[in-house]
Amino acid sequence: MRIDIQSRGFQLTAALRNRIERRLRFALGPAGARIRGVLVRLTDQNGPRGGIDKRCMIRATLGPAPPILIRQEDYDLYVAI
């Protein structure tokens, strides 16, 4: 399974990248072989102003089926993931 992680509005750290990859491999475990790719897009909408502005969007591609899209927002990016 190919995992592509992108961040917008902040620097993606190695710790954050490792957390995302570990969580995805755990969550998708048995189905991982059938998933062609996963795109994770992280954004901070308001920057330093704060609020519920941390967004995690995950798009999983499974063969010829339409992609599965999941989006979550929170104060804390780790919680949104």
LOPAVEX-40832 format. One record per residue: residue number from 1; residue in one letter; x, y, z of N, C-alpha, C in turn. Coordinates in steps of 0.05 Angstrom, whole numbers, plus 32768, in hexadecimal, padded with zeros to 4 digits. Atoms other than C-alpha are relative to their C-alpha. Example, Ala and Ser with C-alpha at 12.3 -4.5 7.8 and 13.67 -1.06 7.14 Angstrom:
 seq type  n_X  n_Y  n_Z ca_X ca_Y ca_Z  c_X  c_Y  c_Z
   1    A 8012 7FE8 8000 80F6 7FA6 809C 8012 8018 8000
   2    S 7FF0 7FE8 7FFF 8111 7FEB 808F 7FF1 8016 800E
END
This chain:
 seq type  n_X  n_Y  n_Z ca_X ca_Y ca_Z  c_X  c_Y  c_Z
   1    M 8011 7FE9 8000 8000 8000 8000 8012 8019 8000
   2    R 7FF1 7FE7 8002 801C 8043 7FEB 7FF2 8016 8010
   3    I 800B 7FEB 7FEF 8011 807C 801D 800E 801A 7FF8
   4    D 7FF6 7FE6 8008 8019 80C4 8005 7FF5 8014 8015
   5    I 8008 7FED 7FEB 8017 80F9 803D 8008 801C 7FF8
   6    Q 7FFB 7FE5 8008 8011 8143 802D 7FF6 8012 8017
   7    S 8009 7FEC 7FEC 800D 817F 805C 7FFF 801B 7FF4
   8    R 8003 7FE5 800A 7FF5 81C5 804F 7FFD 8013 8018
   9    G 8002 7FED 7FEB 8000 8200 807D 8012 7FFB 8017
  10    F 7FED 8006 7FEB 8035 81DF 80A9 8014 7FEB 7FF5
  11    Q 7FEB 8013 8007 8073 81B4 80A6 7FF9 7FE4 800B
  12    L 8005 801B 7FF9 8068 8169 80A7 8019 7FF4 800E
  13    T 7FE9 800B 7FF0 8094 814A 80DE 8002 7FE2 7FFC
  14    A 7FFC 801D 8002 80B1 8104 80DE 7FEE 7FF2 8014
  15    A 8011 800C 7FEC 808A 80F5 811E 7FE3 7FFE 7FF6
  16    L 801C 8000 800A 8048 8108 80FD 7FFE 7FEC 7FE9
  17    R 8000 8014 8016 8059 80E0 80BE 7FFF 7FE4 800B
  18    N 7FFF 801B 7FF5 806A 80A3 80E8 7FE5 7FF8 800D
  19    R 801A 8005 7FF3 8029 80AA 8110 7FEB 7FF8 7FEB
  20    I 8014 8004 8015 7FFF 80AD 80D0 8004 7FE4 7FF4
  21    E 7FFA 801A 800D 8022 8071 80B0 7FF9 7FE9 8013
  22    R 8006 8015 7FEC 801C 8047 80F0 7FE2 7FFC 8003
  23    R 801D 8001 7FFC 7FD2 8058 80F9 7FF2 7FF4 7FE7
  24    L 800C 800A 8018 7FC1 8049 80B0 8006 7FE2 7FFD
  25    R 7FF9 801D 8002 7FE6 8006 80B0 7FF0 7FEF 8014
  26    F 8010 800E 7FEC 7FC2 7FF2 80F0 7FE3 7FFF 7FF8
  27    A 801D 7FFE 8007 7F7D 8009 80D9 7FF9 7FF0 7FE7
  28    L 8006 800D 801A 7F82 7FEC 8093 800C 7FE3 7FFE
  29    G 7FF2 8019 7FFF 7FAB 7FAE 80A7 7FF8 7FEB 7FEC
  30    P 8006 8016 8012 7F88 7F73 8085 7FF8 8009 7FE4
  31    A 8008 7FF6 801A 7F6C 7F9D 804C 8017 800E 7FF1
  32    G 7FEA 7FF1 800C 7FAF 7FBF 803F 800A 7FF6 7FE5
  33    A 7FF7 800B 8019 7FC1 7F8F 8007 7FEE 8008 7FE8
  34    R 8013 7FF9 8016 7F83 7FA3 7FDE 7FFF 801E 7FFB
  35    I 8000 7FE3 8003 7F8E 7FEE 7FE7 8018 8009 7FEF
  36    R 7FEB 7FF7 8012 7FB5 800D 7FAE 8010 8017 800B
  37    G 7FF2 7FE9 7FF6 7FC5 804E 7FCF 7FEF 8010 8014
  38    V 800E 7FEF 7FEC 7FB3 807E 8008 800D 801B 7FFE
  39    L 7FF7 7FE5 7FFF 7FB8 80C9 8004 7FF6 800D 801A
  40    V 8007 7FF2 7FE7 7FBA 80EF 8046 8007 801D 7FFC
  41    R 7FFB 7FE4 8002 7FB3 813A 8043 7FF9 800E 801A
  42    L 8003 7FF3 7FE6 7FBD 8162 8083 8001 801E 7FFB
  43    T 8000 7FE3 8004 7FAB 81AC 8086 7FFA 800E 801B
  44    D 8006 7FEE 7FE9 7FAA 81E3 80BA 7FF3 8019 7FF4
  45    Q 8010 7FEB 800E 7F73 8212 80A3 8006 801C 800A
  46    N 7FFD 7FE5 7FF5 7F7D 824D 80D3 801B 8007 800A
  47    G 7FE5 7FFA 7FF7 7FC6 8248 80E3 8001 8005 801E
  48    P 7FFD 7FFB 7FE3 7FD7 8267 8127 7FE7 800A 800E
  49    R 8019 7FF6 7FF4 7F90 8282 8132 7FF2 7FEA 8010
  50    G 800C 8016 7FF1 7F7B 823D 814B 7FE3 7FF9 7FF8
  51    G 801B 8009 8006 7F36 821E 814E 8000 7FE4 7FF5
  52    I 8002 801A 800C 7F1C 81DE 8130 8008 8003 7FE2
  53    D 7FF6 7FFA 801B 7F47 81E7 80F3 8015 7FED 7FF6
  54    K 7FED 8014 800A 7F74 81AA 80EE 7FF0 7FEB 7FF2
  55    R 8010 8013 8010 7F5B 817D 80B7 8012 7FE9 7FF6
  56    C 7FF3 8018 800B 7F6F 8136 80A3 7FED 7FF4 7FEC
  57    M 8010 800D 8015 7F55 811C 8061 800F 7FE8 7FF6
  58    I 7FF4 8019 8009 7F62 80D4 804D 7FF0 7FF6 7FE8
  59    R 800D 800C 8017 7F53 80B8 8008 800E 7FE6 7FFA
  60    A 7FF5 801B 8005 7F5D 806D 7FFD 7FF5 7FF7 7FE5
  61    T 8007 800A 801A 7F5D 804F 7FB7 8001 7FE2 8000
  62    L 8002 801E 8000 7F45 8007 7FAF 7FF9 7FF7 7FE4
  63    G 8005 800B 801B 7F4D 7FEB 7F69 7FEE 8011 7FEF
  64    P 8012 7FF1 8012 7F16 7FFF 7F39 7FE9 800E 800F
  65    A 8016 7FF4 7FF0 7EE6 8014 7F71 8006 801E 8004
  66    P 7FFC 7FE4 7FFB 7EDB 805E 7F7F 8011 8003 801A
  67    P 7FF0 7FFC 7FE8 7F0B 807B 7FB3 7FEF 8005 8019
  68    I 800E 7FFB 7FE7 7EF6 807E 7FFC 800D 8018 800C
  69    L 7FF7 7FE6 7FF6 7EFB 80C3 801B 7FF7 8003 801D
  70    I 8006 7FFB 7FE4 7EFE 80D2 8066 800C 801B 8007
  71    R 7FF6 7FE6 7FF8 7F05 8118 8083 7FF8 8005 801D
  72    Q 8005 7FFB 7FE3 7F0C 812D 80CC 800D 801B 8007
  73    E 7FF4 7FE7 7FF7 7F18 8171 80ED 8000 8000 801F
  74    D 7FFE 7FFE 7FE3 7F2E 8180 8135 8012 8016 8007
  75    Y 7FEC 7FED 7FF5 7F55 81B0 8161 801C 7FF5 7FFD
  76    D 7FE7 800E 7FFF 7F8D 817D 8163 8003 7FEE 7FE7
  77    L 7FFC 8010 8018 7FAA 815F 8124 8003 7FE3 8005
  78    Y 7FFD 801C 7FF9 7FBD 811E 8147 7FE5 7FF3 8005
  79    V 801B 800A 7FFC 7F74 8116 815B 7FF1 7FFC 7FE6
  80    A 800D 8002 801A 7F5C 8124 8115 8009 7FE8 7FF0
  81    I 7FF5 8017 800E 7F8A 80EE 80FA 7FF3 7FE7 800B
END
